[in-house]
Amino acid sequence: MDRIDHTILTNLQENARISNVELATAVGLSPSACLRRVSQLEKIGIIDGYHAALNAAKLGHDVLVLVQITLEGQSAEMLAEFEAAAANIPQVLAVFLIAGESDYILRVAARDVGDFGRLHADHLSALPHVLRMESSFVMREVFNRSFTPPAS
């Protein structure tokens, strides 16, 4: 990856809907050369996809909670069962297997504190093999970005 690829990635992360002509102008390439670069970045998997970033609060889910979960054990079967069950809860936005005191961190969206309480009681505590949960309510999102490699 060179400086141009890095600039392409930065521009696409800021606005994935940018036209190829606008992107080419921003990075100093012809439209055809820019399109070839983007296609190559997609082909080798550096660009993993394009998506719309939804505003959970504007969709009625004002509360974001980070939930640390410790399982009863760490067998491959236990991990797989937990992960499959967590994937079936729509309010669970992300699941991270981590090293340390806990086994997982979940990012969970809820309408309000009461909604999270119901979600905790009805769904999270029913996940297979859960030994302990600790919830942290997000006060304010400072920033949330995707990875962009540093310029070479």
C-alpha positions as CSV (number, residue, x, y, z in Angstrom):
1,M,0.0,0.0,0.0
2,D,1.3,3.4,-0.9
3,R,0.2,7.0,-0.1
4,I,-2.4,7.0,-2.8
5,D,-4.1,3.8,-1.5
6,H,-4.0,5.3,2.0
7,T,-5.7,8.4,0.7
8,I,-8.3,6.4,-1.1
9,L,-9.1,4.5,2.0
10,T,-9.3,7.6,4.1
11,N,-11.7,9.3,1.6
12,L,-13.9,6.2,1.4
13,Q,-14.1,6.0,5.2
14,E,-15.2,9.6,5.4
15,N,-17.8,9.1,2.6
16,A,-18.3,5.7,1.1
17,R,-20.8,7.2,-1.3
18,I,-18.3,9.5,-3.0
19,S,-18.3,9.1,-6.7
20,N,-15.3,7.6,-8.5
21,V,-14.8,10.9,-10.3
22,E,-14.7,12.9,-7.0
23,L,-12.5,10.3,-5.4
24,A,-10.1,10.4,-8.4
25,T,-9.9,14.1,-8.1
26,A,-9.2,14.0,-4.3
27,V,-6.4,11.5,-4.7
28,G,-4.9,12.9,-7.9
29,L,-5.6,10.1,-10.3
30,S,-7.6,9.6,-13.5
31,P,-11.0,8.1,-12.9
32,S,-10.0,4.8,-14.6
33,A,-6.8,4.5,-12.5
34,C,-8.7,5.3,-9.3
35,L,-11.3,2.7,-10.1
36,R,-8.6,0.1,-10.7
37,R,-7.0,0.9,-7.4
38,V,-10.4,0.6,-5.5
39,S,-11.2,-2.6,-7.3
40,Q,-7.8,-4.0,-6.3
41,L,-8.3,-3.0,-2.7
42,E,-11.7,-4.8,-2.7
43,K,-10.2,-7.9,-4.4
44,I,-7.4,-8.4,-1.9
45,G,-9.9,-7.8,1.0
46,I,-8.6,-4.5,2.4
47,I,-12.0,-3.0,1.6
48,D,-14.2,-5.4,3.3
49,G,-17.5,-3.9,2.3
50,Y,-19.7,-0.7,2.3
51,H,-22.5,0.0,4.7
52,A,-24.7,2.7,6.1
53,A,-23.9,3.8,9.6
54,L,-27.2,4.0,11.5
55,N,-27.8,6.4,14.4
56,A,-29.1,4.1,17.1
57,A,-30.4,7.1,19.2
58,K,-32.4,8.5,16.3
59,L,-33.9,5.0,15.9
60,G,-35.1,5.1,19.6
61,H,-32.1,3.2,21.2
62,D,-30.5,6.0,23.3
63,V,-28.7,3.7,25.7
64,L,-25.4,2.0,24.8
65,V,-24.0,-0.6,27.2
66,L,-20.8,-2.5,27.3
67,V,-21.3,-5.9,28.9
68,Q,-18.4,-7.9,30.1
69,I,-19.2,-11.6,30.3
70,T,-17.4,-14.5,32.0
71,L,-18.3,-18.0,31.0
72,E,-18.3,-21.1,33.2
73,G,-15.5,-22.5,31.0
74,Q,-13.7,-22.0,27.8
75,S,-14.1,-25.1,25.7
76,A,-14.6,-24.7,22.0
77,E,-18.1,-26.0,22.4
78,M,-19.0,-23.5,25.1
79,L,-17.6,-20.6,23.1
80,A,-19.4,-21.6,20.0
81,E,-22.8,-22.0,21.8
82,F,-22.4,-18.7,23.5
83,E,-21.5,-16.9,20.3
84,A,-24.3,-18.4,18.3
85,A,-26.9,-17.5,20.9
86,A,-25.5,-13.9,21.3
87,A,-25.7,-13.5,17.5
88,N,-29.5,-14.1,17.7
89,I,-30.1,-11.0,19.9
90,P,-30.7,-8.0,17.6
91,Q,-29.8,-5.5,20.3
92,V,-26.3,-7.0,20.6
93,L,-24.4,-5.0,18.1
94,A,-20.9,-6.5,18.5
95,V,-19.3,-9.4,20.4
96,F,-15.6,-9.5,21.1
97,L,-13.7,-12.5,22.5
98,I,-11.1,-11.0,24.8
99,A,-8.1,-12.1,26.9
100,G,-8.2,-11.1,30.6
101,E,-10.5,-11.5,33.5
102,S,-13.7,-11.6,31.3
103,D,-14.2,-13.8,28.2
104,Y,-16.3,-11.4,26.1
105,I,-17.3,-7.8,25.7
106,L,-20.7,-7.1,24.1
107,R,-21.8,-3.8,22.7
108,V,-25.6,-3.6,23.4
109,A,-28.2,-1.0,22.3
110,A,-31.3,-0.3,24.4
111,R,-34.2,2.1,24.3
112,D,-33.7,3.2,27.9
113,V,-32.4,1.7,31.2
114,G,-35.7,-0.2,31.8
115,D,-35.4,-1.7,28.3
116,F,-31.8,-2.8,29.1
117,G,-33.1,-4.3,32.4
118,R,-35.6,-6.4,30.4
119,L,-33.0,-7.4,27.8
120,H,-30.6,-8.4,30.6
121,A,-33.1,-10.5,32.5
122,D,-34.8,-12.1,29.4
123,H,-31.9,-12.6,27.0
124,L,-28.4,-11.8,28.3
125,S,-28.7,-13.8,31.5
126,A,-30.2,-16.7,29.5
127,L,-27.1,-17.0,27.2
128,P,-25.5,-20.4,27.5
129,H,-22.7,-20.9,30.0
130,V,-22.7,-17.4,31.5
131,L,-21.1,-17.3,34.9
132,R,-20.9,-13.5,35.5
133,M,-21.9,-10.3,33.8
134,E,-20.8,-6.7,34.4
135,S,-22.5,-3.9,32.6
136,S,-21.1,-0.4,32.0
137,F,-23.4,2.3,30.6
138,V,-21.7,4.5,28.0
139,M,-22.0,8.2,29.0
140,R,-20.9,9.7,25.7
141,E,-19.3,8.4,22.5
142,V,-16.1,10.3,22.0
143,F,-15.3,8.8,18.6
144,N,-15.9,5.5,16.8
145,R,-13.9,4.8,13.7
146,S,-12.8,2.0,11.5
147,F,-9.2,1.2,11.1
148,T,-7.1,3.1,8.7
149,P,-3.4,2.2,8.5
150,P,-1.0,5.0,9.2
151,A,0.5,6.6,6.1
152,S,3.9,5.1,5.1
